[in-house]
Amino acid sequence: MSTRLRRATKGSAIAALVLLLVGVAAYASSYDELARLMNPEENNLADLHSGESAQIEISGGSQIAALRLINESSTENPQVRLVGVDGEEEGREPNLLDTKWISEDGGRIYEAVRIYEPGLTGTFTIHNDAEQRLIVVDNAELQSKLLAEPLLLLMMISCCGGLSATLAAIILFFLQLRNRSETEQKVSGLVVDGQVMTTNELYRMQRGGAKEEPVDSAVADPFVDRESKTTRQEEIPDSKEESADSAKIDSDSVEWRSWDEG
């Protein structure tokens, strides 16, 4: 289990790294095309100055955004009117998810002041009632153009796949840590201060820490006879020496008695 988790974590991390690198490379290669597509001054349905109006064709899947420069915009009073055969369309205020648009040279940033959701179909007239410039774009059309670019599509797929693989690697890493912790808890009874416990220590631990009582061996010591023989061999020379000394003393006594008696 631990080996499989380690391999899966390593594989996910490598896959995430490769995918993110591919995404960065694709983004660098497609940056110029992305900047061109995201430039509202070039890709728009209408570019209106103060008091101007224009007719635009809207299909059912279009999402129309009315843009102004970010320092000139006002969502409370957008001063934009979209009029169709059924009258003026209400639209909605933009939110944080609505895209900001940047000019190709990066010097101007546009944000939406009014959004018209998909569902409108036909010819409409849009009016710019403010003194500032108004640019009208179709967000749905932009998305279609982005998906038609191979490098941009590769960038999006690689980035999404890389983020998913990164998340998987993080989850697997924490699972691996958890599995390692459980394994250490299982073997914690076998290791004390970094040393493996002996069989006797494990036996005493299983018996509740009771010390092992010494047991008299029922088997005779194999070295008893050898020690007895050695002892007897040491005793025999001593007996011979004592007999020799005794005989010498007796001989000396006889000689002395003979000399004394004349």
Contacts in CASP RR format, 6 or more apart in sequence:
PFRMAT RR
TARGET T0000
AUTHOR 0000-0000-0000
METHOD contacts of the structure
MODEL  1
MSTRLRRATKGSAIAALVLLLVGVAAYASSYDELARLMNPEENNLADLHS
GESAQIEISGGSQIAALRLINESSTENPQVRLVGVDGEEEGREPNLLDTK
WISEDGGRIYEAVRIYEPGLTGTFTIHNDAEQRLIVVDNAELQSKLLAEP
LLLLMMISCCGGLSATLAAIILFFLQLRNRSETEQKVSGLVVDGQVMTTN
ELYRMQRGGAKEEPVDSAVADPFVDRESKTTRQEEIPDSKEESADSAKID
SDSVEWRSWDEG
1 179 0 8 1.000
2 176 0 8 1.000
2 179 0 8 1.000
2 180 0 8 1.000
2 183 0 8 1.000
5 172 0 8 1.000
5 175 0 8 1.000
5 176 0 8 1.000
5 179 0 8 1.000
6 176 0 8 1.000
8 172 0 8 1.000
9 169 0 8 1.000
9 172 0 8 1.000
9 173 0 8 1.000
9 176 0 8 1.000
11 169 0 8 1.000
12 165 0 8 1.000
12 166 0 8 1.000
12 168 0 8 1.000
12 169 0 8 1.000
12 172 0 8 1.000
13 165 0 8 1.000
13 166 0 8 1.000
13 169 0 8 1.000
15 162 0 8 1.000
15 165 0 8 1.000
16 161 0 8 1.000
16 162 0 8 1.000
16 163 0 8 1.000
16 165 0 8 1.000
16 166 0 8 1.000
16 168 0 8 1.000
16 169 0 8 1.000
19 158 0 8 1.000
19 159 0 8 1.000
19 161 0 8 1.000
19 162 0 8 1.000
19 165 0 8 1.000
20 158 0 8 1.000
20 159 0 8 1.000
20 162 0 8 1.000
20 163 0 8 1.000
20 166 0 8 1.000
22 154 0 8 1.000
22 158 0 8 1.000
23 154 0 8 1.000
23 155 0 8 1.000
23 158 0 8 1.000
23 159 0 8 1.000
26 151 0 8 1.000
26 152 0 8 1.000
26 154 0 8 1.000
26 155 0 8 1.000
26 158 0 8 1.000
27 34 0 8 1.000
27 155 0 8 1.000
29 151 0 8 1.000
30 149 0 8 1.000
30 151 0 8 1.000
30 152 0 8 1.000
30 155 0 8 1.000
33 149 0 8 1.000
33 151 0 8 1.000
33 152 0 8 1.000
34 146 0 8 1.000
34 149 0 8 1.000
34 152 0 8 1.000
35 102 0 8 1.000
35 104 0 8 1.000
35 106 0 8 1.000
36 42 0 8 1.000
36 43 0 8 1.000
36 104 0 8 1.000
37 43 0 8 1.000
37 142 0 8 1.000
37 145 0 8 1.000
37 146 0 8 1.000
37 149 0 8 1.000
38 101 0 8 1.000
38 102 0 8 1.000
38 142 0 8 1.000
39 101 0 8 1.000
39 102 0 8 1.000
39 103 0 8 1.000
39 104 0 8 1.000
40 67 0 8 1.000
40 101 0 8 1.000
40 103 0 8 1.000
40 110 0 8 1.000
40 135 0 8 1.000
40 137 0 8 1.000
41 47 0 8 1.000
41 103 0 8 1.000
41 104 0 8 1.000
41 108 0 8 1.000
41 135 0 8 1.000
42 104 0 8 1.000
43 137 0 8 1.000
43 142 0 8 1.000
43 145 0 8 1.000
44 135 0 8 1.000
44 136 0 8 1.000
44 137 0 8 1.000
45 54 0 8 1.000
45 56 0 8 1.000
45 64 0 8 1.000
45 136 0 8 1.000
45 137 0 8 1.000
45 138 0 8 1.000
46 54 0 8 1.000
46 56 0 8 1.000
46 126 0 8 1.000
46 134 0 8 1.000
46 135 0 8 1.000
46 136 0 8 1.000
47 133 0 8 1.000
47 134 0 8 1.000
47 135 0 8 1.000
47 136 0 8 1.000
48 54 0 8 1.000
48 126 0 8 1.000
48 128 0 8 1.000
48 133 0 8 1.000
48 134 0 8 1.000
48 135 0 8 1.000
48 136 0 8 1.000
49 128 0 8 1.000
49 133 0 8 1.000
49 134 0 8 1.000
50 128 0 8 1.000
50 130 0 8 1.000
50 131 0 8 1.000
50 132 0 8 1.000
50 133 0 8 1.000
51 127 0 8 1.000
51 128 0 8 1.000
51 129 0 8 1.000
51 130 0 8 1.000
52 127 0 8 1.000
52 128 0 8 1.000
52 134 0 8 1.000
53 125 0 8 1.000
53 126 0 8 1.000
53 127 0 8 1.000
53 128 0 8 1.000
54 125 0 8 1.000
54 126 0 8 1.000
54 136 0 8 1.000
55 123 0 8 1.000
55 124 0 8 1.000
55 125 0 8 1.000
56 64 0 8 1.000
56 123 0 8 1.000
56 124 0 8 1.000
56 125 0 8 1.000
56 126 0 8 1.000
56 136 0 8 1.000
57 122 0 8 1.000
57 123 0 8 1.000
58 64 0 8 1.000
58 116 0 8 1.000
58 120 0 8 1.000
58 121 0 8 1.000
58 122 0 8 1.000
58 123 0 8 1.000
58 124 0 8 1.000
58 138 0 8 1.000
59 121 0 8 1.000
59 122 0 8 1.000
60 118 0 8 1.000
60 119 0 8 1.000
60 120 0 8 1.000
60 121 0 8 1.000
61 118 0 8 1.000
61 119 0 8 1.000
61 140 0 8 1.000
62 118 0 8 1.000
62 119 0 8 1.000
62 120 0 8 1.000
62 138 0 8 1.000
62 140 0 8 1.000
62 141 0 8 1.000
63 115 0 8 1.000
63 116 0 8 1.000
63 117 0 8 1.000
63 118 0 8 1.000
63 138 0 8 1.000
63 139 0 8 1.000
63 140 0 8 1.000
64 82 0 8 1.000
64 115 0 8 1.000
64 116 0 8 1.000
64 120 0 8 1.000
64 136 0 8 1.000
64 137 0 8 1.000
64 138 0 8 1.000
64 139 0 8 1.000
65 94 0 8 1.000
65 98 0 8 1.000
65 112 0 8 1.000
65 114 0 8 1.000
65 115 0 8 1.000
65 116 0 8 1.000
65 136 0 8 1.000
65 137 0 8 1.000
65 138 0 8 1.000
65 139 0 8 1.000
66 78 0 8 1.000
66 80 0 8 1.000
66 82 0 8 1.000
66 112 0 8 1.000
66 113 0 8 1.000
66 114 0 8 1.000
66 115 0 8 1.000
66 116 0 8 1.000
66 126 0 8 1.000
66 134 0 8 1.000
66 135 0 8 1.000
66 136 0 8 1.000
67 101 0 8 1.000
67 110 0 8 1.000
67 111 0 8 1.000
67 112 0 8 1.000
67 113 0 8 1.000
67 134 0 8 1.000
67 135 0 8 1.000
67 136 0 8 1.000
67 137 0 8 1.000
68 74 0 8 1.000
68 78 0 8 1.000
68 110 0 8 1.000
68 111 0 8 1.000
68 113 0 8 1.000
68 130 0 8 1.000
68 132 0 8 1.000
68 133 0 8 1.000
68 134 0 8 1.000
68 135 0 8 1.000
69 108 0 8 1.000
69 109 0 8 1.000
69 110 0 8 1.000
69 132 0 8 1.000
69 133 0 8 1.000
70 100 0 8 1.000
70 109 0 8 1.000
70 110 0 8 1.000
70 111 0 8 1.000
72 132 0 8 1.000
72 133 0 8 1.000
73 111 0 8 1.000
73 113 0 8 1.000
73 132 0 8 1.000
74 113 0 8 1.000
75 93 0 8 1.000
75 94 0 8 1.000
75 113 0 8 1.000
75 114 0 8 1.000
78 113 0 8 1.000
78 114 0 8 1.000
78 130 0 8 1.000
79 128 0 8 1.000
79 129 0 8 1.000
79 130 0 8 1.000
80 113 0 8 1.000
80 114 0 8 1.000
80 126 0 8 1.000
80 127 0 8 1.000
80 128 0 8 1.000
80 129 0 8 1.000
80 130 0 8 1.000
80 134 0 8 1.000
81 88 0 8 1.000
81 126 0 8 1.000
81 127 0 8 1.000
81 129 0 8 1.000
82 88 0 8 1.000
82 89 0 8 1.000
82 91 0 8 1.000
82 114 0 8 1.000
82 116 0 8 1.000
82 124 0 8 1.000
82 125 0 8 1.000
82 126 0 8 1.000
82 127 0 8 1.000
83 89 0 8 1.000
83 124 0 8 1.000
83 125 0 8 1.000
83 126 0 8 1.000
83 127 0 8 1.000
84 122 0 8 1.000
84 123 0 8 1.000
84 124 0 8 1.000
84 125 0 8 1.000
85 123 0 8 1.000
89 116 0 8 1.000
89 120 0 8 1.000
89 124 0 8 1.000
91 114 0 8 1.000
91 115 0 8 1.000
91 116 0 8 1.000
91 117 0 8 1.000
92 114 0 8 1.000
92 115 0 8 1.000
92 116 0 8 1.000
92 117 0 8 1.000
93 114 0 8 1.000
93 115 0 8 1.000
94 111 0 8 1.000
94 112 0 8 1.000
94 113 0 8 1.000
94 114 0 8 1.000
94 115 0 8 1.000
98 111 0 8 1.000
98 112 0 8 1.000
98 115 0 8 1.000
99 112 0 8 1.000
99 139 0 8 1.000
100 109 0 8 1.000
100 110 0 8 1.000
100 111 0 8 1.000
101 109 0 8 1.000
101 110 0 8 1.000
101 111 0 8 1.000
101 135 0 8 1.000
101 137 0 8 1.000
102 108 0 8 1.000
102 109 0 8 1.000
102 110 0 8 1.000
103 109 0 8 1.000
103 110 0 8 1.000
110 135 0 8 1.000
118 140 0 8 1.000
126 134 0 8 1.000
126 136 0 8 1.000
128 134 0 8 1.000
146 152 0 8 1.000
146 153 0 8 1.000
146 156 0 8 1.000
147 153 0 8 1.000
189 197 0 8 1.000
189 205 0 8 1.000
190 196 0 8 1.000
190 197 0 8 1.000
190 202 0 8 1.000
191 197 0 8 1.000
192 201 0 8 1.000
197 205 0 8 1.000
200 212 0 8 1.000
203 212 0 8 1.000
204 210 0 8 1.000
204 211 0 8 1.000
204 212 0 8 1.000
END
